[in-house]
Amino acid sequence: MYKYFRYDALGLLFLLGLPAAILISFVTIVAIPVGILVAIAYVTLILLGTVLVSILIANWLNNTYVKSWSYRRMILAAFGIFIYLKLASLTPVIGPAIMFLLVCMSFGGILMSVKWKRDAKLAMT
């Protein structure tokens, strides 16, 4: 089912669907602590979205073009991309829209790379 989604659509579903799930979890008394923990994790992910995007872009550049960066060079590339993205996001209308699209694509790519199927359980004999 998920293989037909694009990365940005799945990331948008994550960014907009998770707050709805958090609000629904606040309705029941039992799920309030879980909702609070998920809300804290969600806010942390949103605040660190640019960092995550810069790390993913640096890793993609390394895997696609170079394939031999050291750990330090990867960190420097991610830091340079982070600075560039922060400066680009200061553009009044286009900057935040591009950052939102990049964050949606990065979250969608992470969600697409997770293996969601479980292995079949062994029969008890």
DRENDREN-326838 format. One line per field, with one value per residue (C-alpha): y, x, z. Coordinates in steps of 0.1 Angstrom, whole numbers. Layout:
<rs>
py c(Y	...)
px c(X	...)
pz c(Z	...)
</rs>
This chain:
<rs>
py c(0	25	18	39	70	97	107	142	128	104	131	155	127	123	161	166	132	128	159	146	112	131	150	118	102	130	121	89	91	60	73	108	100	83	114	137	117	115	153	160	137	154	189	178	164	196	218	196	192	214	194	162	175	186	152	134	156	151	114	114	134	110	79	93	111	106	73	79	107	103	109	144	154	142	163	194	189	185	217	236	224	234	269	272	259	283	313	301	298	335	343	357	333	308	299	285	267	250	241	226	206	194	184	165	147	138	124	106	91	79	64	47	31	15	-21	-24	-61	-85	-119	-148	-164	-199	-225	-239	-277)
px c(0	28	49	26	29	54	79	64	28	37	57	28	5	30	32	-5	-18	3	-11	-46	-36	-21	-54	-74	-52	-59	-96	-91	-76	-55	-36	-28	7	14	0	22	53	44	37	71	88	68	78	114	112	97	123	152	137	163	191	176	172	208	220	199	210	247	242	224	252	278	259	250	282	312	309	341	335	349	328	343	337	301	296	312	290	259	268	274	240	224	237	226	191	188	198	175	146	149	134	99	74	94	119	95	75	107	118	83	85	120	110	80	102	128	102	85	118	126	91	95	128	115	106	71	64	71	86	62	61	74	48	49	50)
pz c(0	9	-21	-43	-20	-29	-2	2	5	32	50	48	62	90	98	97	109	140	158	151	166	196	201	198	225	249	248	267	302	298	267	281	292	258	241	261	252	215	215	230	204	176	187	190	154	141	158	145	110	93	109	98	62	61	73	48	19	29	31	-3	-19	-5	-17	-51	-62	-39	-20	0	24	59	90	95	58	61	92	75	44	66	85	53	39	72	70	34	42	72	50	22	46	54	20	28	11	-9	18	44	17	3	39	46	14	22	57	43	18	45	69	41	30	65	68	34	44	76	72	86	80	107	102	104	139	143	150	186	185)
</rs>
